[in-house]
Structure formats: C-alpha cells, structure tokens
Amino acid sequence: MKEKNSYKVDKKNDIYDIDINIDEDIKKDIKDFYFSKKDLESIKIPTDLDDIIDEPFIEERKEKKSYYFSWLTDLLLVFIILLPIIGVFNPNIFMRFDNVYPVFLKIHNFLEKDNLMKLLGGEVESMDLNNAKPTVIVKEEDVKKPTSNSAELKLIHSLANSLIKAKYKWECTEVTPNTIDKAISGIDYLEDRYQRIYFRSSLEKWKEGDFSNAVEVHNKVWSILEGNVGEAYDLDENNISEIKDKYFK
C-alpha cells in the first residue's frame, strides 16, 4: 500500500508569487533610480574640475621630488664624508687645487706609519734610504707654468725631490731645461721678497747644470711648506749624473 505524501506543492501558485515579487522589485528599482527635472537641475558641475582631476597627480609629483631630494642629500653627505678620506689617502688627486692639496699632503705625511711610530715612541722599521722611491713621477709634458705662490713652491719642491735623497718623497718632477725654465718663470709669484731672490739665484745654477745646492734648496722649500717627514740628507748623485748626461753635456 502506497504512503500518501502529506506535503503538496502548488507549483502554479508558487510561480505566480515569484512573478509578482519580481515585478515589485523592478518597480522599486525604477522608483529609486528616477530623477526629477528639479533633481537634475540641482546637480552642479564643479568649476575647479581640472584641479580636482590634477590633485592626485600633483601629490605624486611632490612625493617624487621629495624622494629625489632625499636621495641627492644622502649622496652629497656620503661624498662630503668620503672626500677628505680620499684626499688623505691619495693627495695627488687634488694637486691642481692649491688651497686643499697642501692640507691633504700634510695630513698624509703625518699619518705615514714610521712617523706615527716615532711620535708614539715605538721602533721605526729600518728602510733602505738609498732606494726610497717617490709615489708620483710627474713627466715633463705634464708640468704647467706656476701661476700662484703655492704652485711655484710645489714645483720647486717636486723638482728638488728628483735631485736629493730622503727617507720619504711623495712626488718628483722630471728635471729638464724646460721644467727648470717653468720654475724660474714662476718666481715672481712668490710673495716673499727674500724667497724670490734666493730661489731665482738657486734655479739659475740648475739651468747651468749645477745641482750642488739641491739639498739646501729642497730643505728650504720643504720647511716653507711645513714638511714634517722627508727632509733631504744627501744629493742623489746617480740621478743627477743621468740628468747631466742627457741635457747638460
């Protein structure tokens, strides 16, 4: 015997009810969406519409400028910090800057290992003075006529380094008739009258191939430049002989 289903669905009524519900929803949506003429007239377009559109882009440009400014500032700070360190480590980079080169050179010389050991009372390592070699060799073609007091003293000192023996020599300029003439041409830039007289007389002897005063000349200009290491103790006879054979026969 079959069991009767107590739950009876009236499919026709259900469908009708659904249709009625959809119609009501549509009517409601239309009503919500409807704008009267008065409503439309009340809508106003902003006069600063272009500014409103540009505002996000302006903020973005400001952020970019701020980022690049911060980046450049950091780079500049790093450069400012590293520049003195580079100058002390290798003063030759600043040879053409008369104001800062002597400062970096002096600090470099002061920090030279043997000099620090001597100041601290330690033992200085033995060194073959006869074989002490300069760090920088300036070729004849790279020598320019001095145009200042500092540049003239530097050139005389560098030339003299090629003629003497010293424990420490940072830079030597090739001694040739041409480089001697350039040094003589810069004598008038010396600010001290006595120095002008002394160095002119000394360099005129070099022009004739007489370098017997090179130790005295070196230590004179070295003292003026306030050197603290690298005092000349003898003539470099071997180098002087080569210079004479090449240019003063």
Secondary structure, DSSP 8 states (H G I E B T S, - for coil): -----S----HHHHHHHHHHHHHHHHHHHHHHH---HHHHHH----TTHHHHHHHHHHHHHHHHHHHHHHHHHHHHHHHHHHHHHHHHH-GGGGTT-TTTHHHHHHHHHHT-HHHHHHHTT-------GGG---SEEE-GGG-----SHHHHHHHHHHHHHTTEEES--SEEE---HHHHHHHHHTGGG-S-HHHHHHHHHHHHHHHTT--TTHHHHHHHHHHHTT--S--EEEE-HHHHHHHHHHH--
